[in-house]
Amino acid sequence: MNHDPKHILIIGGGYVGLYTALRLQRRLRGSLRNGSVRITLVDPQSYMTYQPFLPEAAAGNLSPRHVVAPLRRVLPKVRILNGRITKLNHGGRTATFEPDEGAAREIGYDIVVMAAGSISRTLPIPGLTDIGIGFKTIGEAIGLRNRVLSQLDVAESTEDEEIRRKALTFVVVGAGFAGVEALAELEDMAKDSTRYYRNIAPEDLRWVLVEATDRVLPEVGPEMGRWTLGELRGRGIDVRLGTRLESCVNGHVVLSDGDTFEADTLVWTAGVKPSPVVNATDLPIDERGRVKATTRLTVAGHPDAFTAGDIAGVPDVTNPGQYCAPNAQHAVRQAKVLADNIVRRLRGEELLEYRHKYVGSVAGLGLHEGVANVYGIKLRGLPAWFMHRTYHLSRVPTLNRKVRVVVEWTLALFFKRETISLGEIHRPRDEFRAAVAADRRR
């Protein structure tokens, strides 16, 4: 057995991290078995979230556990460490690992993969951190679902018109994929839920989409974007283009167009930025704060460091002078090339360029509604919705998850979706604390 194995450290368990490890696990099967290679993956979570399905999870079309892939189950040959890399010294081939519990420690490596992804990009808007919620994690998606449904409960149970109006007003900031899909699915779910309330009608719900630019869903092109805008407005959604959120202190929303109103729920989806770990490394960073990558998915000037996905500025060889868009389509394909290039590096072979022309986008707009622009073919309504589901089903990792998703979709054809708020799961100790306090008062 080789007593000095090559150690591959993967930072991040999202698209790039999971798919890279999955491919390395398969291609380096023999080396992993004889101990000449070992792989470690570090991520705060023990699962990978398939983010395109977050809107469906939020709307109750899919169970939360079926839109995530458990890392240890999918990657049995890879060591999974839960925690964060707080510093990377590539010159010394060491990383500082801070586990969820316990003291930080140094991890040595031979090859590193920077795949930590991105976080929500926020602005210093008064009140944003008090009532705002992002839409990047499964916790945020389910928390938002429970929030929307609990607000219906509040509105049904009060006789105060101001409280009712505020509870039934929902604001989404950002009209890209995340914002439009989240809003469309949640609006569809909330409208469907009103049938179970005596005093709430669909027209009582107010949904406001705030976008700083002059269009929605730029990823699907101008024509399909205009159609989406008309579709949203046709559903009674108040779309504010060329408008910014100025303030939302205590739920008092102030927009740059001068309008003000009260809202208890605000979803922030106005862009992302690279993971903060990029600022704790000695690797080169570009003007946008991303790890500077080459077309072969190595870090510029560092042949034993690789990167891809949201955290990386990867040159687009099919569109000279531009960079690959930070989306799932590129991330999954980059991971395949990245893993193959690591194998080639270990074998002393020439590395391959990442080359993939963006083929277009699909987006879901609620049950049986969607929009798509793929290879120049433009679809809307039911055909686009079907394409959206089919494409993303093909991309969900593992057969296990694919089957579970199909089963849930099939059951949804015969049974109504659940519209129950389980908000107490976010505060599991409240009831116990109340019981303790009651005993102390005796």
DOFI-484735 format. One record per residue (C-alpha): residue number from 1; residue in three letters; x, y, z. Coordinates in Angstrom, 1 decimal, m for minus. Example, Ala and Ser with C-alpha at 12.3 -4.5 7.8 and 13.67 -1.06 7.14 Angstrom:
num;residu;xx;yy;zz
1;Ala;12.3;m4.5;7.8
2;Ser;13.7;m1.1;7.1
***
This chain:
num;residu;xx;yy;zz
1;Met;0.0;0.0;0.0
2;Asn;1.2;3.5;m0.8
3;His;2.0;5.2;2.6
4;Asp;1.9;8.7;1.1
5;Pro;m1.5;8.9;m0.6
6;Lys;m2.6;11.8;m2.8
7;His;m5.2;13.8;m0.8
8;Ile;m7.9;15.6;m2.8
9;Leu;m9.7;18.3;m0.7
10;Ile;m13.1;19.5;m2.0
11;Ile;m14.4;22.6;m0.4
12;Gly;m18.2;22.8;m0.8
13;Gly;m20.9;20.1;m1.2
14;Gly;m23.2;21.8;m3.8
15;Tyr;m23.5;21.0;m7.5
16;Val;m19.8;21.2;m8.2
17;Gly;m18.6;19.6;m5.0
18;Leu;m21.0;16.6;m5.1
19;Tyr;m20.8;15.9;m8.9
20;Thr;m17.0;16.2;m8.8
21;Ala;m16.7;13.8;m5.9
22;Leu;m19.2;11.5;m7.5
23;Arg;m17.2;11.2;m10.7
24;Leu;m13.9;11.0;m8.9
25;Gln;m15.3;8.2;m6.7
26;Arg;m16.1;6.3;m9.9
27;Arg;m13.0;7.0;m11.9
28;Leu;m10.6;6.5;m9.1
29;Arg;m12.2;3.4;m7.7
30;Gly;m9.0;1.4;m7.8
31;Ser;m6.9;4.1;m6.3
32;Leu;m9.4;4.7;m3.5
33;Arg;m9.5;1.0;m2.7
34;Asn;m5.7;0.5;m2.5
35;Gly;m5.2;3.7;m0.5
36;Ser;m3.1;5.6;m3.0
37;Val;m5.7;8.4;m3.2
38;Arg;m8.2;9.7;m0.6
39;Ile;m10.9;12.3;m1.0
40;Thr;m12.3;14.7;1.7
41;Leu;m15.3;16.9;1.2
42;Val;m16.1;19.8;3.6
43;Asp;m19.5;21.4;3.8
44;Pro;m21.5;22.9;6.7
45;Gln;m24.4;20.6;5.7
46;Ser;m24.5;16.8;5.3
47;Tyr;m26.5;17.1;2.1
48;Met;m26.6;18.7;m1.3
49;Thr;m29.7;20.8;m2.1
50;Tyr;m31.0;20.6;m5.7
51;Gln;m32.0;24.3;m5.8
52;Pro;m34.2;24.3;m8.9
53;Phe;m36.7;22.3;m6.9
54;Leu;m36.8;24.7;m3.9
55;Pro;m39.9;26.5;m5.3
56;Glu;m41.8;23.2;m5.6
57;Ala;m40.7;22.3;m2.1
58;Ala;m41.9;25.7;m0.8
59;Ala;m45.2;25.2;m2.6
60;Gly;m45.7;21.7;m1.2
61;Asn;m45.4;19.9;m4.5
62;Leu;m42.3;18.0;m3.3
63;Ser;m41.3;16.8;0.1
64;Pro;m38.2;18.7;1.4
65;Arg;m36.2;15.5;2.0
66;His;m36.6;14.6;m1.7
67;Val;m34.9;17.7;m3.0
68;Val;m31.7;17.0;m1.1
69;Ala;m29.1;14.3;m1.6
70;Pro;m27.4;12.9;1.6
71;Leu;m23.6;13.2;1.0
72;Arg;m22.5;10.3;3.0
73;Arg;m25.0;8.0;1.3
74;Val;m24.1;9.2;m2.2
75;Leu;m20.4;9.3;m1.6
76;Pro;m19.5;6.2;0.5
77;Lys;m15.8;6.4;m0.6
78;Val;m15.4;10.0;0.4
79;Arg;m14.8;11.4;3.9
80;Ile;m17.4;14.0;4.7
81;Leu;m16.5;16.7;7.3
82;Asn;m19.3;19.0;8.4
83;Gly;m18.0;22.5;9.2
84;Arg;m16.3;25.3;7.3
85;Ile;m12.9;26.1;5.8
86;Thr;m11.9;29.4;7.4
87;Lys;m8.5;29.8;5.8
88;Leu;m6.7;28.3;2.9
89;Asn;m2.9;28.4;2.5
90;His;m2.4;26.9;m0.9
91;Gly;1.3;27.7;m0.8
92;Gly;1.7;25.4;2.2
93;Arg;m1.1;23.0;1.0
94;Thr;m3.0;23.4;4.2
95;Ala;m6.6;24.4;5.1
96;Thr;m8.0;25.4;8.4
97;Phe;m11.1;23.4;9.2
98;Glu;m13.6;24.6;11.8
99;Pro;m16.1;21.8;12.7
100;Asp;m19.6;22.5;13.9
101;Glu;m18.4;21.5;17.3
102;Gly;m14.9;21.5;18.8
103;Ala;m11.6;23.1;18.0
104;Ala;m10.3;24.1;14.6
105;Arg;m7.6;22.0;13.0
106;Glu;m5.3;22.0;10.0
107;Ile;m5.9;19.7;7.0
108;Gly;m3.1;19.0;4.6
109;Tyr;m3.8;18.2;0.9
110;Asp;m2.2;17.8;m2.5
111;Ile;m5.1;19.0;m4.7
112;Val;m7.8;21.4;m3.7
113;Val;m11.2;22.0;m5.3
114;Met;m12.7;25.4;m4.6
115;Ala;m16.5;24.7;m4.9
116;Ala;m18.0;26.6;m2.0
117;Gly;m20.6;28.3;m4.2
118;Ser;m22.3;31.5;m3.3
119;Ile;m24.4;33.3;m0.7
120;Ser;m27.2;35.9;m1.0
121;Arg;m25.9;39.4;m2.0
122;Thr;m27.6;41.9;0.3
123;Leu;m27.6;45.7;0.5
124;Pro;m27.6;48.0;3.5
125;Ile;m31.3;48.6;3.4
126;Pro;m32.9;49.6;6.7
127;Gly;m35.0;46.7;8.2
128;Leu;m33.9;44.1;5.6
129;Thr;m32.3;41.8;8.2
130;Asp;m35.3;42.1;10.5
131;Ile;m38.1;40.8;8.2
132;Gly;m36.2;39.6;5.0
133;Ile;m35.6;36.0;4.2
134;Gly;m33.5;34.5;1.4
135;Phe;m34.3;31.7;m1.0
136;Lys;m31.1;29.6;m1.4
137;Thr;m31.5;26.8;1.2
138;Ile;m34.1;24.2;2.0
139;Gly;m34.5;25.7;5.4
140;Glu;m35.4;29.1;3.9
141;Ala;m37.8;27.5;1.4
142;Ile;m39.7;25.6;4.0
143;Gly;m39.6;28.5;6.5
144;Leu;m41.1;30.7;3.8
145;Arg;m43.8;28.1;3.0
146;Asn;m44.7;28.0;6.7
147;Arg;m44.6;31.7;6.9
148;Val;m47.0;32.3;4.1
149;Leu;m49.5;29.7;5.4
150;Ser;m49.3;31.0;9.0
151;Gln;m50.0;34.5;7.7
152;Leu;m53.3;33.2;6.2
153;Asp;m54.1;31.8;9.7
154;Val;m53.3;35.3;11.2
155;Ala;m55.6;37.0;8.7
156;Glu;m58.4;34.5;9.2
157;Ser;m58.3;34.9;13.0
158;Thr;m58.1;38.7;13.4
159;Glu;m60.8;41.3;13.3
160;Asp;m58.2;44.1;12.9
161;Glu;m58.2;45.2;9.3
162;Glu;m54.6;46.6;9.4
163;Ile;m53.2;43.4;10.8
164;Arg;m55.1;41.4;8.2
165;Arg;m53.9;43.6;5.3
166;Lys;m50.3;43.4;6.5
167;Ala;m50.5;39.7;6.9
168;Leu;m51.8;39.1;3.4
169;Thr;m49.2;41.3;1.7
170;Phe;m46.1;39.5;0.4
171;Val;m43.1;41.2;m1.2
172;Val;m40.4;39.5;m3.4
173;Val;m37.3;41.5;m4.4
174;Gly;m35.5;40.3;m7.5
175;Ala;m37.1;39.1;m10.7
176;Gly;m34.5;36.5;m11.8
177;Phe;m35.1;32.7;m11.7
178;Ala;m35.2;32.4;m7.9
179;Gly;m37.6;35.4;m7.3
180;Val;m40.0;34.7;m10.1
181;Glu;m40.2;30.9;m9.5
182;Ala;m40.6;31.4;m5.7
183;Leu;m43.3;34.0;m6.1
184;Ala;m45.2;32.1;m8.8
185;Glu;m45.2;28.8;m6.8
186;Leu;m46.1;30.4;m3.5
187;Glu;m48.8;32.6;m5.0
188;Asp;m50.3;29.6;m6.6
189;Met;m50.2;27.6;m3.3
190;Ala;m51.6;30.5;m1.3
191;Lys;m54.4;31.1;m3.8
192;Asp;m55.2;27.4;m3.7
193;Ser;m55.2;27.5;0.1
194;Thr;m57.9;30.2;0.4
195;Arg;m60.6;27.6;m0.4
196;Tyr;m60.2;26.3;3.2
197;Tyr;m60.6;29.8;4.8
198;Arg;m64.1;31.3;5.4
199;Asn;m63.0;35.0;5.3
200;Ile;m60.1;35.0;2.8
201;Ala;m60.6;35.2;m1.0
202;Pro;m57.9;34.9;m3.6
203;Glu;m58.2;38.6;m4.4
204;Asp;m57.5;39.5;m0.8
205;Leu;m53.9;38.3;m1.2
206;Arg;m51.4;41.0;m2.4
207;Trp;m48.1;39.9;m4.1
208;Val;m45.6;42.5;m5.0
209;Leu;m42.5;41.8;m7.2
210;Val;m39.9;44.5;m7.0
211;Glu;m37.2;44.6;m9.7
212;Ala;m34.5;47.3;m10.2
213;Thr;m34.1;46.6;m14.0
214;Asp;m36.7;46.9;m16.7
215;Arg;m37.5;43.2;m17.3
216;Val;m38.2;39.9;m15.6
217;Leu;m36.4;36.6;m16.2
218;Pro;m33.7;37.9;m18.5
219;Glu;m32.4;34.3;m18.8
220;Val;m35.2;33.3;m21.1
221;Gly;m34.8;36.2;m23.5
222;Pro;m36.8;39.5;m24.1
223;Glu;m39.8;37.9;m25.8
224;Met;m40.4;35.2;m23.2
225;Gly;m39.6;37.7;m20.5
226;Arg;m42.4;40.0;m21.7
227;Trp;m44.8;37.0;m21.9
228;Thr;m43.9;36.1;m18.3
229;Leu;m44.5;39.7;m17.2
230;Gly;m47.9;39.6;m18.8
231;Glu;m48.7;36.3;m17.2
232;Leu;m47.7;37.5;m13.7
233;Arg;m49.7;40.7;m14.0
234;Gly;m52.7;38.7;m15.4
235;Arg;m52.7;36.7;m12.2
236;Gly;m53.0;40.0;m10.2
237;Ile;m49.4;40.2;m9.2
238;Asp;m48.1;43.7;m8.7
239;Val;m44.9;43.9;m10.7
240;Arg;m42.7;47.0;m10.2
241;Leu;m40.0;47.3;m12.8
242;Gly;m37.2;49.9;m12.5
243;Thr;m38.0;50.1;m8.8
244;Arg;m35.8;49.5;m5.7
245;Leu;m36.5;48.7;m2.1
246;Glu;m35.5;51.7;0.0
247;Ser;m36.6;50.5;3.5
248;Cys;m38.7;47.9;5.3
249;Val;m38.3;48.8;9.0
250;Asn;m40.9;46.9;11.1
251;Gly;m42.6;45.8;7.9
252;His;m43.2;49.4;6.6
253;Val;m42.1;49.0;3.0
254;Val;m40.8;52.0;1.1
255;Leu;m40.1;51.8;m2.6
256;Ser;m38.1;54.1;m4.8
257;Asp;m41.2;54.9;m6.9
258;Gly;m42.6;56.6;m3.8
259;Asp;m45.1;53.9;m2.8
260;Thr;m45.3;52.8;0.8
261;Phe;m47.3;49.9;2.4
262;Glu;m47.2;47.4;5.2
263;Ala;m46.0;43.8;4.8
264;Asp;m45.1;41.0;7.2
265;Thr;m43.2;38.9;4.6
266;Leu;m40.3;40.0;2.4
267;Val;m38.3;37.6;0.2
268;Trp;m34.9;38.8;m1.0
269;Thr;m33.6;37.1;m4.2
270;Ala;m31.7;40.1;m5.7
271;Gly;m28.5;38.3;m6.7
272;Val;m25.7;36.3;m5.1
273;Lys;m22.0;36.7;m4.4
274;Pro;m19.1;34.2;m4.0
275;Ser;m18.7;32.5;m0.7
276;Pro;m16.7;34.5;1.9
277;Val;m14.1;31.8;1.9
278;Val;m12.5;33.4;m1.2
279;Asn;m11.3;36.2;1.0
280;Ala;m9.4;33.8;3.3
281;Thr;m7.2;32.2;0.7
282;Asp;m3.9;33.1;m1.1
283;Leu;m5.5;32.3;m4.5
284;Pro;m6.1;35.0;m7.1
285;Ile;m9.4;36.8;m7.1
286;Asp;m11.0;38.7;m10.0
287;Glu;m12.7;42.1;m10.0
288;Arg;m16.0;40.5;m9.1
289;Gly;m14.6;38.7;m6.1
290;Arg;m14.5;35.3;m7.7
291;Val;m11.6;32.8;m7.8
292;Lys;m9.8;33.5;m11.0
293;Ala;m10.1;30.3;m13.2
294;Thr;m8.7;29.1;m16.5
295;Thr;m10.6;27.4;m19.3
296;Arg;m9.3;24.1;m17.9
297;Leu;m10.9;24.8;m14.5
298;Thr;m7.6;25.2;m12.7
299;Val;m7.0;28.3;m10.6
300;Ala;m4.9;30.8;m12.6
301;Gly;m1.2;30.1;m11.8
302;His;m1.9;27.1;m9.6
303;Pro;m2.0;23.8;m11.4
304;Asp;m3.0;21.8;m8.3
305;Ala;m6.0;24.0;m7.4
306;Phe;m9.3;23.6;m9.3
307;Thr;m12.5;25.6;m9.2
308;Ala;m15.9;25.9;m10.8
309;Gly;m19.5;27.0;m10.2
310;Asp;m20.7;30.2;m8.6
311;Ile;m17.4;30.9;m6.8
312;Ala;m15.3;30.8;m9.9
313;Gly;m14.9;33.2;m12.9
314;Val;m14.6;30.7;m15.7
315;Pro;m13.9;32.1;m19.1
316;Asp;m16.5;31.1;m21.7
317;Val;m14.6;29.7;m24.7
318;Thr;m17.8;29.7;m26.8
319;Asn;m18.2;33.4;m26.2
320;Pro;m14.7;35.1;m26.0
321;Gly;m14.4;37.8;m23.5
322;Gln;m17.3;36.6;m21.4
323;Tyr;m17.7;34.3;m18.4
324;Cys;m19.8;31.3;m17.9
325;Ala;m23.1;32.1;m16.2
326;Pro;m23.4;31.1;m12.5
327;Asn;m26.1;28.5;m13.0
328;Ala;m26.8;24.8;m12.5
329;Gln;m26.5;24.0;m16.2
330;His;m22.8;25.1;m16.2
331;Ala;m22.0;23.8;m12.7
332;Val;m23.0;20.2;m13.4
333;Arg;m21.1;20.1;m16.7
334;Gln;m18.1;21.9;m15.2
335;Ala;m17.9;19.3;m12.4
336;Lys;m17.5;16.5;m15.0
337;Val;m14.6;18.2;m16.8
338;Leu;m13.1;19.2;m13.4
339;Ala;m13.1;15.7;m12.1
340;Asp;m11.7;14.3;m15.4
341;Asn;m8.9;17.0;m15.2
342;Ile;m8.0;16.0;m11.7
343;Val;m7.6;12.4;m12.9
344;Arg;m5.5;13.6;m15.8
345;Arg;m3.3;15.7;m13.4
346;Leu;m2.7;12.6;m11.3
347;Arg;m1.7;10.7;m14.4
348;Gly;0.4;13.4;m15.9
349;Glu;m1.8;13.9;m18.9
350;Glu;m2.9;17.1;m20.6
351;Leu;m5.9;18.8;m19.2
352;Leu;m9.1;19.4;m21.2
353;Glu;m10.8;22.8;m21.8
354;Tyr;m14.4;23.3;m20.5
355;Arg;m16.5;24.1;m23.5
356;His;m20.3;24.3;m23.3
357;Lys;m22.5;26.7;m25.2
358;Tyr;m25.5;27.8;m23.1
359;Val;m28.5;26.1;m24.5
360;Gly;m31.2;28.2;m22.9
361;Ser;m33.4;28.2;m19.8
362;Val;m36.7;26.8;m18.4
363;Ala;m38.7;28.2;m15.5
364;Gly;m41.8;27.0;m13.6
365;Leu;m44.5;29.6;m12.9
366;Gly;m46.7;27.4;m10.7
367;Leu;m48.7;24.3;m11.3
368;His;m49.0;23.6;m15.1
369;Glu;m47.5;26.9;m16.0
370;Gly;m44.0;27.6;m17.3
371;Val;m41.8;29.4;m19.8
372;Ala;m38.8;28.1;m21.8
373;Asn;m36.3;29.2;m24.4
374;Val;m34.1;26.2;m25.3
375;Tyr;m32.0;26.1;m28.5
376;Gly;m34.1;29.0;m29.7
377;Ile;m37.4;27.0;m29.3
378;Lys;m39.8;29.1;m27.2
379;Leu;m42.5;27.5;m25.2
380;Arg;m45.0;28.7;m22.7
381;Gly;m47.7;27.4;m20.5
382;Leu;m48.2;23.6;m20.0
383;Pro;m45.5;22.5;m22.6
384;Ala;m42.9;24.7;m20.9
385;Trp;m43.9;23.5;m17.5
386;Phe;m43.5;19.8;m18.6
387;Met;m40.1;20.6;m20.1
388;His;m39.1;22.3;m16.9
389;Arg;m39.9;19.3;m14.8
390;Thr;m38.4;16.8;m17.3
391;Tyr;m35.1;18.6;m17.6
392;His;m34.6;19.1;m13.8
393;Leu;m35.7;15.5;m13.1
394;Ser;m32.9;14.3;m15.4
395;Arg;m30.4;16.4;m13.4
396;Val;m31.4;15.4;m9.9
397;Pro;m28.5;13.2;m8.5
398;Thr;m29.1;9.5;m7.9
399;Leu;m31.8;7.2;m9.1
400;Asn;m33.3;7.0;m5.6
401;Arg;m34.1;10.8;m5.7
402;Lys;m35.5;10.6;m9.2
403;Val;m37.9;7.8;m8.3
404;Arg;m39.1;9.6;m5.2
405;Val;m39.7;12.8;m7.1
406;Val;m41.7;11.0;m9.8
407;Val;m43.8;9.2;m7.2
408;Glu;m44.7;12.5;m5.5
409;Trp;m45.6;14.1;m8.8
410;Thr;m47.7;11.1;m9.7
411;Leu;m49.6;11.2;m6.4
412;Ala;m50.2;14.9;m6.9
413;Leu;m52.3;14.1;m9.9
414;Phe;m54.8;12.3;m7.7
415;Phe;m54.6;14.2;m4.4
416;Lys;m54.6;17.8;m3.4
417;Arg;m51.4;19.3;m2.0
418;Glu;m51.0;19.8;1.7
419;Thr;m51.6;23.4;2.8
420;Ile;m50.6;23.0;6.5
421;Ser;m48.3;25.5;8.3
422;Leu;m45.8;23.7;10.6
423;Gly;m44.2;26.9;11.8
424;Glu;m43.6;25.5;15.2
425;Ile;m40.8;23.2;13.8
426;His;m38.6;26.3;13.7
427;Arg;m39.2;26.9;17.4
428;Pro;m39.3;23.3;18.8
429;Arg;m38.5;24.4;22.4
430;Asp;m41.2;27.0;22.8
431;Glu;m43.9;24.6;24.1
432;Phe;m41.5;23.0;26.6
433;Arg;m40.3;26.4;27.8
434;Ala;m43.9;27.4;28.3
435;Ala;m44.5;24.3;30.4
436;Val;m41.5;25.0;32.5
437;Ala;m42.6;28.6;33.1
438;Ala;m46.1;27.4;34.0
439;Asp;m44.6;25.1;36.7
440;Arg;m42.5;27.8;38.1
441;Arg;m45.5;30.1;38.6
442;Arg;m47.3;27.5;40.7
***
